[in-house]
Amino acid sequence: MKKPSTHSIYDVHLGDFDQRVLDASHDVPVLVDFWADWCAPCVVIAPLLEKVLLEFDGRVRLAKLEVDEGDNMKLAGHYKVRGFPTIILFKNGEEVERFSGARPLHFLREFLGRHLS
């Protein structure tokens, strides 16, 4: 199975969030995964996000933000993230839609399909 490009999936932090998510979302939508390593649903959804990203073949990027790392919890607070994982889609520098919790592959396809048609 083909692996996602490292340009399509990457880690972000408080210091580079504006550039790698908000600014980048003017070129291609960016899905941000607010996750924590102690969170079981985060572990469940991670491979599904990568799989659906492959299906959309470069039309969306995935930025992974570990909330317990450095000052990243400040971003979770700024975006009013209440549970993990929370997945937020950004386009043109703005949040367009979000969901929380692990979801099945068909939900992820539909979620992205609404915004990438």
C-alpha positions in Angstrom: 0.0 0.0 0.0 1.2 3.5 -0.9 2.3 5.6 2.1 1.2 9.2 2.4 3.8 11.8 1.5 5.6 13.5 4.4 4.5 16.7 2.7 0.9 15.7 3.2 1.2 14.6 6.9 3.3 16.5 9.4 3.6 17.6 13.0 2.8 21.1 14.0 3.4 23.1 17.1 2.3 26.4 18.6 5.3 28.2 17.0 4.6 27.1 13.4 0.8 26.6 13.5 0.0 29.9 11.7 2.4 29.2 8.8 1.9 25.5 8.4 -1.9 25.4 9.0 -3.6 28.8 8.5 -1.3 30.2 5.8 -1.0 26.8 4.1 -4.8 26.3 4.0 -5.0 29.1 1.4 -3.4 26.7 -1.0 -4.9 23.4 0.1 -7.3 22.5 2.9 -5.5 21.4 6.1 -7.0 18.9 8.5 -5.7 19.4 12.1 -5.7 16.4 14.4 -5.6 17.6 18.1 -4.4 14.4 19.8 -2.7 13.0 22.9 -0.6 9.9 23.3 -2.7 8.7 26.3 -5.9 8.9 24.3 -7.2 5.6 23.0 -9.6 7.1 20.4 -6.7 9.1 19.1 -4.8 5.9 18.4 -7.8 4.4 16.7 -8.4 7.3 14.3 -4.8 8.1 13.3 -4.4 5.3 10.7 -7.9 6.0 9.4 -7.0 9.7 8.8 -3.8 8.6 7.0 -5.8 6.1 4.8 -8.4 8.7 3.8 -5.7 11.2 3.1 -4.2 8.8 0.5 -7.6 8.5 -1.1 -7.8 12.3 -1.5 -4.4 12.2 -3.2 -2.8 15.6 -2.3 -6.1 17.6 -2.2 -5.8 17.9 1.6 -3.0 17.9 4.2 -3.0 16.5 7.8 -1.3 18.4 10.5 -0.9 16.5 13.8 -0.8 18.6 17.0 0.1 16.7 20.2 -1.6 18.8 22.8 0.7 17.7 25.7 3.8 18.8 23.9 5.3 22.2 24.7 2.8 25.0 24.6 0.4 23.2 22.3 -2.4 23.1 24.9 -2.7 26.9 24.3 -3.8 26.2 20.7 -6.3 23.6 22.0 -7.7 26.3 24.3 -7.8 28.9 21.6 -9.9 26.6 19.4 -12.0 25.6 22.3 -11.1 21.9 22.0 -13.0 20.0 24.7 -12.0 16.4 24.0 -9.5 14.4 22.1 -9.2 13.7 19.3 -10.7 16.8 17.8 -10.3 17.1 14.1 -10.7 20.6 12.6 -10.6 21.4 8.8 -9.1 24.7 7.8 -9.6 26.4 4.4 -8.5 29.9 3.5 -7.1 30.5 7.0 -10.4 29.7 8.7 -12.0 26.8 10.5 -14.8 25.3 8.3 -15.9 22.3 10.3 -14.9 20.0 13.1 -15.7 16.7 14.9 -14.5 15.0 18.0 -13.9 11.3 18.8 -12.9 8.3 16.7 -15.1 7.9 13.6 -15.3 5.2 10.9 -13.7 5.6 7.5 -17.0 6.3 5.7 -17.6 9.3 8.0 -14.1 10.6 7.2 -14.6 10.3 3.5 -18.0 12.1 3.7 -16.6 14.8 6.0 -13.8 15.6 3.5 -15.9 15.1 0.5 -18.2 17.9 1.5 -15.3 20.3 1.3 -13.1 18.9 -1.4 -15.6 18.2 -4.3 
